[in-house]
């Protein structure tokens, strides 16, 4: 049985430490496109050196390209960045953007693609989707249980990578715009400012639910799963991933060494090894955030998983002696690659050195051996000289010397022969990885930006029945996306059908909006009726995650799908990736500005011109953390240090929370810029608005976008934001 222990490296020193401590593979970032832009990322020369080091040690190296790329980055920068690393033998790339996945498949054949946890892989169908698209491995959402992971493995038998230790995001990875919306630092672009680690006051119905001592309502504790490693492995996880590219080499080495110990115990036949108190204490002292928990493998959420007290006091080095020991044992120490050698020195013949590492063998030839005039060379002197391998990374574990009597060879020649042999051995060991050539980039392959030529129309997305009633009779709204949770499971078909006919009478079509997150069986009771509803006149589905897409794909309903903005189509390749699957359309990404959107293919896309931006979608529940779970879809307010208020909504049926931006995005005054984008439709997205507020907003946007009127009335004076339409993100 083979299991991989995968370590983080935010620096070259951390990389060396990880291998020294027993990691089988390391993931790291370069100067571009990684999700940890502020780590001590390696430059190209260091990356190539790191690839070579990994392969000489029999290890693997994975490069993070796990951010969303803009058109110019994907088409003009990615190739030159990746080509030298690919040709140096890079083992795999970790990818979030489907456009990047398509690009890698096209130009770097054979390079393994690992689908990042940023893709929010929550079930069997999303894993199958990515497997078909070319991913050789999926990194599961950190929120999945052991049972859910096992189902993915049983259905796909592909490599599964899951986190086992380190920090957790509050939000489902890839479903967070909070840092982006607040400060313009996008987590999807590797620049997260970690707003979840800041204090918030929590209110419900005007009553504060927490105090200053429990102010860190969105800050999870770190995960530590060393006690349940066997269960994780038996669920089908191949790669045990440690988080921590922003942490010190001591952290990397220390954590890897503990997990290595208990992984080896398991692999040697000890099926349930008992973790010692000393090793648990070691992990605690290395780093923790107000304690540990076992992640979501055995629980859905809960207060026990949260670091509610001041997290800034956590993570302090508690044991300087431990860190000194770790540094001495794993960082200052450089274990060489052991080799065997045979040397032949006979008078009148060339000096010959054969060196071998594993099954790799080379032979080099030096100068002719001479007869000694005065002081012949002895075996011990030759051995001492040849074993001075220095910083080569090699060390002789055995060196056989065969020699004649009274021979002589200058020390300079012996040194040259040794260097020649070791260099030849290294070249031969690395040769299998250095034979690949990147496919030449074809600039004609760049997807073109196309403009919509037909007349635009308005759509409206609603979350409540009151909002649905508000847009029902509004002229100008052609399509309505209604949250499927509006219609209870009991009598679902009848309720939906009733609204289909009501809206048809108003000249509108009804689409169902599927949940922001779909987990195992959470659509049961509804998905069985989708085909029936389409036959009864349902227009289609607004899809917010890959799992929902996969479920509909199995039903043959792909052509009825519109992707919401959180299935990111940041570049034309990503947009083309989805359109080739036959979907109806997508939604303009929220992190591109107007100038960037001009260079994106928008003819199949809807532009959101009004709505509270969902900044976080989390399996954690603020209501449950601060009070208790009463299975009521309540709203709450998070108030930050600046007294800004963010509205949160509990979606109890599907068990997730959504936190919305403090102000709604409104492009009421941006019609002229919006028209230049050539989008298919303009969308009004309603979330926490009352029926009256919904009616007022719809009228205002219809007047401006469809009737050509100037912005007027009360809405113009209300506080809103333009989101990233004006400023975008880097």
N, C-alpha and C positions, 0 to 999 in steps of 0.2 A: 504494500500500500504506500502510495506517495502523497504527501501533504506538503504544501509550501508555506514556509514562514516568511512573510513579506514585511519589510521594515521601511520606515520613512527616512529620507535623507534631505535635510535642508542645506547641507554643505558637503564638501568633499571629505572633510574630517568625519562627519557623521556617516557617510557612506562606508569609509574604511572601518569605522567602529561597528557598524551593523554587520559587516561580513566577519569581522573578528569575533563578534559575540554569537554568531551562528545563524544569521539570516540566510535563507536560500535565494532570496531576491530582494532587490531594493527598488522603490519608486521615488523619483525625484523630478524636479523641474529645471528647465533651462531659463534663458533670459526672456523668453516669450511664452505666452499662451498657457501658463500653468495657473492653477487655482490658489497658489500661494505666492503672489507677486512680490511680497515683502520678505520672503525667505532669502537666505544667502545662496541664491540659485547659481548653478554652474554656467560658465561660458562654454563656447563650442569646444575649445581645446580641452577643457576639464571634462566635458561630457564624453568626448572620444576616449580620453584617458580612463574615465570611469567604466566605459563599456569594455575596454581591454582588460581592466583589472577584474571585472566581474567574470569574464570568460576565462581568464587565466586561473581563477579560483574555482571554476566550475559553477558559477552562479549566473543569475540573470538580472537584467536591468530594464526597467520600464520607465518611459518618459511621459510625464503628464502634459497632455494637450487638452485639458479638461475644462476649457472655457468656451464661450460663444464667440465666434469670429465674425467680424464685419467683412463685407465683400472685398474691400481693398486688402485686408490682411490675408484672407483665404487665397486670393488669386495672385497676389504679388509678393507675399512674404513667407507663406508657409512652406513652399517648395524649397526655397534656398535654405531655410532654417532646418528642414528635416532631411534633405538629401544626403549631406555628409554624415549624419548620424545613422541613417539607414545603411549606407555603404560601409560604415564602420562596424555594423553588426548589431544595431539596436534590436532588442528582443521583442518589444511591444510598445504601443502607445495607448494611453488611457484617454478616452474621448468622450466628451459630452455632446458635441454638435454633430447632428447627422450629416451636415454638409462636409465637415471635416472627415467623417467616416467614409463618405463617398470619394473624397479627394484622395485619401490614403489608399483606398482600394484601387483607384485608377493609376496612381503614379508610383506606388511602392508595393508591388506585388509580393505576397508572402509575409508581409509585416503583420504580426498579430495585433488585433484590435480588441481592447478591453473596454466594454461599455461602462462608463463611469457611474458611480452612485448618483451623480448629478442628473442622470437621466430618469431618476425616480422609478426604478424597476421594482414593482410591487407584486408581481404575480407571474403566472405561467405564460400568459399571452404576450406580455411585454417582453419577456425573455425570448420567446419564440420569434417575435418580430425582429429583434436585434440579431438573433442567430441567423435568420434568413438574410438579413442585411449585411452579414459578413463578420459580426463580432465572434471572436473565439472564446470570450469570457465575459460574464456579466458580474458587476459589482452590485450586490443587492442593496436596496434601501435599508438603512440602518434600523428602521422601525419593524422589520419583519420578524415573525416568530420562527422557531425552529421548524414547526410544522409547515409553515408557508415556504420556507427555503427548501425543505425536502420535496415538496410538490413540484417546485421548479426543477430541481435536479432530476427527479423521476421522469418528468415530462420531456426534458431536453438532453440530459446526460452531458451537458456542456460544463466547462470549468466554471465554478462559482467562487467568487471572492467576497468575503464578508469581514467587516471590522470586528476585532476582538478586544481592542484596548485603546483608550485615549478619549479625547474630547468628543462631545456630541453637539450637533447643531440642535436648536430648539425646533427648527423647521425641517420638514422633509427636504433633503438636499436637492437643490435645483428649483425649489418652489419658494424662494425667498427674494424679495425685492426691497426689503426694509432698508438695508444699508444704502442701496442705490437711490431710493426715493428720498431718504432723509439727507444724505450727504454726498450723493453723486459717486459713491464708491461701490461698484457693483460686485456682489459675490459671484455672479455668473461671469465676471471678467477677472476674477482672482484678487479682488481688492476689498474684501469684506471688512468693514469697520467694527464688526461684532456688536451691533446694537442690542442683541439678546443678552449680553453680559452687563448691561446697565440697569440701574434701579428704576422701578415703576411703582406707582401707586395704583391699586386695583379697586375699582368701584363697580357696584351693581345696584341699580335703582337708587343712586345717590349715596349709598353706604359703602364706606371703605372696608375692604375685606382683609387687607394685610396691614402690617405696621412697618416701621423703619427697620426692624430686625429681620423681617422677611420680605425685604423690598426687591429681591432679585427673582421676580416672578417668571422670567423667561430663560433662566440660566440652569441647564442640566448639570448634574454631577458627571464626572468622567466614568467611562465604562471599564470594567475589569472582569474578564471571563476566564481566567486561568483555571478556576475550579470546574468549569463545565466544558473545557476543551474537547473531551471525548464526545459529548453530545453534539457539539457543533460539527465536528468532523463526520459523525455518523448521520447527520442531517444532509450531508452531501457537499459540505464546504471543502473545496480543494486548497484555497489560499487563505491563510489566516493573516489578516491585515492589521497592522498596528498604525494608529494615527500619530502624527506629531512632526510634520516637516518644519514647523516653526520652533521646535524645541531643540535643546542642546544635545551635542553628541553623547553626553553622559546619560541622558534620558534614553536615547535610542539604544545604546549598548546595554544599559541595565535592564530595560524592559525585554529586549530581545533575549538576553541571557536566561531570564526566568522562564519565558515561554518556550525557549529552546529545550530547557531541562525537562519540562513536563510533556512536551510534544514527543521528545525522544523516549521518555518512559512509556508513553502510550504506544508508540510505534514498535517498541521492543516487546510488547505483549502485556504490559501492565494496564489493563483496560480502564481502571478508575483510580489513577494515582492520587494520593492525598497530598495536597499542597501544604507545606510546612508554614508555621506561624512566622518563621524568619523570612521566608520568601514573600509572604503577603506583606510583611512590614517593609521589606525592601521596596516593593512596588509602591506602597503608601509613601515612603520617604522620598522616592524619586520624583513623584509628582502626583497630586490629586487635587480635585476641586471639591472641597468639603466632603470628601469621602468617595466611595465607589458604589456602583451597582452593576448588575449583569446585563445591562442594556435592555432591549425589547425582546430578547429571545424567549423569555418566560412570562413577561407581563406586558400589558398593552400600554399603560402609562401610570402616573401616580405621583403623589407628593414626595414619596421616598426617593424618587429619581432626580429631584430638583435641589440645587444648591441655593436655597432661598436666602441664606445669610450672605454677608458681604464677600463675594467671591474673590475680591482683590487680596484678601488675606490668605487665600488658599494658594497652593502651588509653591509655597516658600520652601527653599531647601532646608530640611529639618535635620539632615545628617551629613555634615561636611566630610566626615570620615568615610562614609559610603561613597560619596562622589569622588574622593581621592582614590579609593580602591578601584572603582570602576575605570577611572582614567588610566591608572597604572596597568590594569589587567587587559583592557580592551582598546584603549585609544593610543597610549604611548607605545604599546606593543604592536609590532608588525610581523605577523606570522608569514614566513615565506612559503612559496610553492616548493615542495620537496621533489628533488630530481635524483636520478642515478646517472653515473658516468663511467666510461671506460676510456683510458688513455693509453696510447701506444707510442713509445719513444725508442727507436732503434737507430744505431749509427748508420748514416748515409741514406736514411729513409725520411719522408715527410712526417712531421709530428701529426698524429691523428687523435681527434677527440670525438667520441660519440656520447651524446647526452639524451636522456629520455625522461619524459613525464607522462605517466600513464601509458597509453598506447602510442603516444607521439614520440617519434625518434628522429634525430638528425645526426649527421656526421660532417665534421669540418676538417680541413687539412691546413697545416701550418708550414713553417719553414723546415728545411732539411736539418735533421739532427746531426750535430758535429761530434768529432772525437775530442775528448777533454784534453787540453794541453797541460793544465795544472790541477785544478780542483773539479773533479767530476761532480755532476748533480746527484744528490741522494734522493731516495723516494720521499722521505719526510719533508724535505725542502720543496720538492715539486708539489706535494699534497697541500702544504700550507699556502703556497702561492695560488694554486688552482681553486682552493676553497674560499678565497677572498671574493665572494660574490657581491659583497657590498649592498648597494641600493638596487640591485637588479630585480629583486623580488623572488629570486631563486635561492635554494640552499641544497648542497649535496647531502643526501642521507647516506649515500654510498658512492665511493669513487674507487674503481679498480685501476691500478697503474701497472702496465706491463712495459718493461724497459730492459735495454741492454746494459753492458758494463761500460764504465768510463765514457759516459756521454755528456754532452754539453749543449745547452740552448739558452740564449739570453733570457733574463726575466721578462724583458719587454716582449719577447716573442710568446712566452707563456701567457702573459696578460692578454695579449692580442688574441691568442687562440681561445682563451676562456670567454672573452667578450664576444668573439665571433660565434662561438658555440651557443652561448645563451641567447644572443640576438636571433640566431637562426631557429632555435627552439621556440622562442616566443612567436616569431613569425609563423612557424608551422602550426603552433597551437591555435593561433588566431585566424589562420587561413580560411577555415570553413565559414567564418562569419563575414569575411571581407570580399566575397566573390559576387555579391549582389550589386546590381547597378539600377539606379532609379530610372524609370521610364521618362524620356524627355518630355518636359511640359509642353503641352499644345495650347497656345494662347487662343486658338479658335474654339477650344473646348469650354471657354468661359461662358456660362449661361447669360444670355442677354436680358437686359431690363426691358420689359414690355409694359405698355400702358393700356388701361381699360378704354375701350372705344364706345361701349354702350352707356346709357344713362345710369348714374348711380341711384341707389335707393337707401332707405333707412331701415335698420333692424333694431330690435330692443331685446335685451336680456333681462329677465326678471327672476327674483328669488322668492317672492311671496304672491299669494293669490290676489291681494289688494293691488299690487303693482300690475299684475296681469289684467285685472279689471280696468286699471287706469289707462293702459295702452290699447285696450281692445277696440275702442271706437275712435282712436286718433287717426286722422287722415295722414297719409304719408308713410306710416310704418308698415312695411310690406311683410316682414318676417319677425316672428316673436320666438325667442328662446326661453322656454319656461323650465325652471329647475324641476327635475322629476320628483324631488321631495315634496313639492306642492301637492302632489296627488298621492294619497295614502296607498299602501300596498293593497289593502282591502278595497276592492272596487276600482283598481287602478285603470283597467281598460275602459270601463264605463265613463269614468271621470275625464280621462284624456280624450276619449271620443267625443264627449259632449263639448269640450273646448275646441276640438278640431272643427266641428260643424259651426259653432258660434263664430269662430274667426273666419271661416270660409265665407260666411254671410257678409263679413266686413271686408272681404277681399284680401285676407291675410292668411299666411300659412304658419302652422305651429311646428316648432322643433322642440325636442326635449333636451335640456341641458343635463348631462350626466355629472356625477359628483366630481369634486376637484381631485379626490384620491379614491381609487377603487382597490380594495383588498379582496382576499379570497371570499367568494360567495356573497359579497355585500350588495350585489345587484339582484340576488335571487328574489323571485317574486315579481320582478319587473322585466328582466331581460328576456324571459321566456315569451313575453308578449310583444316584443319589439317588431317582429316581422308582421304579426297580426295588425298592429297599429299602423304600420306603413301601408298595408293593404286598405286600411280604413281612411287613409288620407294624411297620415303624419308625414310632414315634409322631410324630417331627418333628425340629426343629433348634433349638438354642440359638445365636443369632446375635449376634456381637460387633462388627459393623461394617456400614456401609451397603453396601459392595461385596458382601458375602455375601447381604444381603437382596436386592439387585438380581439376583444370579445365581439365587437360588431363585424370585424373582418371574417370571423368564423361563421357568421350568419349570412354572409354575402351582402352586407349593408354598407360596404365601403363608400359607394357613390353617394351615400346620404350623409356623409360626415363633413362637418366644418370644425377645424381645429381652433381652440381658443388660444389666447396669447401666451399662456404658460407652456404650450408645446412650441418651443422656440424655433422660428424660421428667420434667424438673424441675417442670413445671406441667401443668395439666389440658389446655391446648391442645396441648401437645406429645404428651401421652398420647393425646388424641383424634386427632391427626394420624396416628399409627401404627395405632390401632384401626380407623380408617376404611379402611385398606388391607386389612383382613380378617385381621390377624395373630391368633394365639392368645392372646398376652399379652406382658407386659413385666416388668421388674424394677425394684423401688423404687430410685431414685437414692441413692447412698451419702452425698451431702452435705446431705441434709435431716434435721433432727432430728425427734423424735417429735411435738412440738407443731406443726411445719409439715406433717408428713405427715398429720395429722388433717384438714387442709384440702385434701388431694390426693385425686383419684379413684384408689383402690387396688383396686377390685374385680376388675381384670384383672391385678393385679401380684403378684409374688412378693417376699417380704421375706427378705433374707439374714440369718439369725440366727447363722451361724457361718462364718468363713473368713478367711484371710489376704488382705487387700485388695491387689490388683495396683496398685501406685503408679506404675509407669512401664512402658510398652511401647515399645521402641526398636529400630530397625533396626541400631543400633550393637551390637557384641558385646563385652562386657567380657573374655570369654575370649580372643577374637581380639586385642583391643587390648593386653592384658597378657602374652599368651603367643603362641599361634597358633591358627588354626582347625583343629581335628581332627575336625570334623563329628560330634562326640559331644554329646549333650544333657546337658551337665554342669551341676552346681549350683556356685555360688560365694557368698561372703559379702562384703558391703560393711560395713566398720566405720567409723562416723562419729567426730567429735571427742569425743563423749560415750561412746564405746565401745558404742553401740547397734549391733546387727547386723541387716542387711537381707539376706534370702536372694534370690539371683538365679538364674534358670533360663534356659538356652539352648534355644530351640526351633529346632533346626537345620534340620529339614525345611522350615519356613516362614521361616527366617532372621530371627528376632527374639528379643530378650531381654525377659523380664519380671522386674521387681524388686518384691518383696512387702514389705509392712509388717513391722516387727520383731516385732509381736505380732498374734495373730489377734483379729479382732472376735468377741465372743461376747455374745449377748443371752439367755443362759441364765437370768439373773435378771430379765429384762424382759418376761416373758410377758404380764403384765397390761397394760402399755402397748402391746405388740404386738397384742394382741387388739382393742384399740380402733380399730385402723387399718382393719379390714375387708378385709385382703388375701386373695388367692385361695389362696396357699400360703406355707409357710415353707421357705427353702432352706438346705441345708448345703453349703458350697462347699469342696471339698478340693483342695489344690494340692501342697504339699510334705510332707504327712503320710504316715507309714508305714501299713501295713495295720493294725497293732495300734492305733495312735493313732486311725485312722479308726473302727475298731470301737468304741472307748471313747467317742469324741465322739458318734457316732450314738446309742448307747444312752442317754447322758445327755440329749440333746436330745429324743429320743422320749419318755423318761420324763416330762419337764417339759411339752412342748408337746402331746403326744397323750394321755398318761395322767394328767395333772393332778397329778403328784408335785412335791414341793418339790425345788429343786436340792440335790443331795447328792453325796457322794463326792469323789474326788480332783480332778476337773475344776474344782470350785468354788474350790479353793485355788490353781490354776495361774494364772499371770499372763496376763491378757487385756486387751483394750480394748473399749469400747463404740462405738468409731469416732465418727461424728458423730451417732449416735442420741440422745446426751445433749446435746451442745453445738452441733452444726451448724456452719455457716460463714456469714460475711457477705460 
